[in-house]
Amino acid sequence: MLAGELYLADDPEIAADALRSALLNERFNATSAADPEARRAALAELLGELGEDAEIRPPLRVDYGHQVTVGPRTFVNFGAVFLDVARITIGADVQMGPNVQLLTPTHPIDPEPRRAKWEAAQPITIGDNVWLGGGVIVCPGVSIGENTVVGAGAVVTKDLPANVIAVGNPARVIRRIGEAQEAQDVEEAQEA
């Protein structure tokens, strides 16, 4: 599983990891907003790494938790789903709107191995200072470059470079960040 190869999820070791995660997930999601220390402690125990001043608002759903690293000062709004069959790496200063989904699992296209319950996963990487709007879905194996903005409801099926704005289903780059400002600066300089 960790190598990205096909595996069966009913393996006893995997099932034990899933149970551990489910119990920690319940604990985190049940914490009181009046007790931020308990909330952070539960989250730190659930996740592989939780950066300084990172905030994740419950409810949160993860498969295993220990495969998720969250960089410092990152903010994740309500309803995030991080299916971390493979590693999910979230950089520093990332902003995620409500109901963002980071989905690493994959399943065979051929019906027989899928019926036999074989599955695999591919890692997801979110660069520093990325903003994912509400309801964004990031598919297995995708990397999003630093400073990129992904519009609400977009489905990211392929890597996105740094410093772009992407929207739609499937997500497509509509412009580089700073491009509109640069064009306006050129226009103003030509008028002067």
JOPE-V182123 format. One record per helix or strand of 2 or more residues. SS is the DSSP state (H for helix, E for strand). FROM is the first residue (numbers start at 0). TO is the last residue. If there is no record, write none. Layout:
SS;FROM;TO
SS;FROM;TO
//
This chain:
E;6;7
H;11;28
H;35;45
E;48;49
E;54;55
E;59;61
E;67;69
E;74;75
E;79;82
E;87;89
E;94;95
E;100;102
E;104;106
H;110;114
E;117;120
E;123;125
E;130;131
E;136;137
E;142;143
E;148;149
E;154;155
E;163;166
E;171;175
H;178;190
//
